[in-house]
Amino acid sequence: MLDKLKQINQLREMKKKLDAMTVEEQVGEVKIKMSGAMEVLSVEIGDKNSLRDSDVKDCFNRAQKTIQRKMAEQMNGLAMPF
């Protein structure tokens, strides 16, 4: 029983760490900052005259893939008790 509680606490700590991670990606004139909880923290748009239609979408997708990759690296080797 105590082992299960320890594992639950370890998983909660890991989730806190992962949620606290952030990445910043830039595509063209768009820069997006995203948290490990997959929340967009900020969006900056530079020169609106140079903005391409796909920049926002591409930047978001790149940020999402980067944070997922970082999360996978953090979890790599983590022994899941389930």
C-alpha positions in Angstrom: 0.0 0.0 0.0 2.8 2.4 0.9 4.6 1.6 -2.3 1.6 2.6 -4.3 1.3 5.9 -2.5 5.0 6.5 -3.1 4.5 5.8 -6.8 1.5 8.1 -7.0 3.5 10.9 -5.3 6.4 10.3 -7.8 4.0 10.5 -10.7 2.5 13.8 -9.3 6.0 15.2 -9.0 6.8 14.1 -12.6 3.6 15.8 -13.8 4.6 19.0 -12.1 8.0 19.0 -13.7 6.5 18.3 -17.1 3.9 21.0 -16.8 6.6 23.5 -15.8 8.6 22.9 -18.9 8.4 25.5 -21.7 9.5 25.8 -25.3 9.7 28.7 -27.6 9.4 28.3 -31.4 9.5 30.8 -34.2 8.4 30.4 -37.8 8.7 33.5 -39.9 7.2 36.5 -38.0 5.4 34.3 -35.4 6.9 33.2 -32.0 5.0 30.9 -29.7 5.8 30.0 -26.1 4.1 26.8 -24.9 4.0 25.0 -21.6 4.4 21.3 -20.9 0.6 21.3 -20.2 0.3 22.1 -23.9 -1.0 25.6 -23.1 0.0 28.5 -25.3 1.7 31.0 -22.9 2.4 33.8 -25.4 2.1 34.6 -29.1 4.2 37.3 -30.7 3.7 38.5 -34.2 6.4 40.6 -35.8 6.0 42.4 -39.1 2.4 41.8 -40.0 3.1 42.7 -43.6 5.5 39.8 -43.9 3.2 37.3 -42.1 2.3 34.3 -44.2 -1.0 32.5 -43.7 0.6 29.3 -42.6 3.1 30.8 -40.1 0.8 30.6 -37.0 -0.3 27.1 -37.8 3.3 25.9 -38.5 4.7 27.6 -35.4 2.0 26.1 -33.2 2.6 22.6 -34.6 6.4 22.9 -34.2 6.0 24.1 -30.6 3.7 21.2 -29.8 6.0 18.6 -31.3 9.0 20.1 -29.5 7.3 20.0 -26.1 6.1 16.5 -26.7 9.7 15.4 -27.6 11.1 17.1 -24.5 8.5 15.4 -22.3 9.3 12.0 -23.9 13.0 12.5 -23.2 12.2 13.3 -19.5 10.1 10.2 -19.2 12.5 8.0 -21.1 13.7 5.3 -18.8 11.0 6.0 -16.2 9.8 2.7 -14.8 6.1 2.9 -14.9 4.6 0.7 -12.2 1.4 0.0 -13.9 
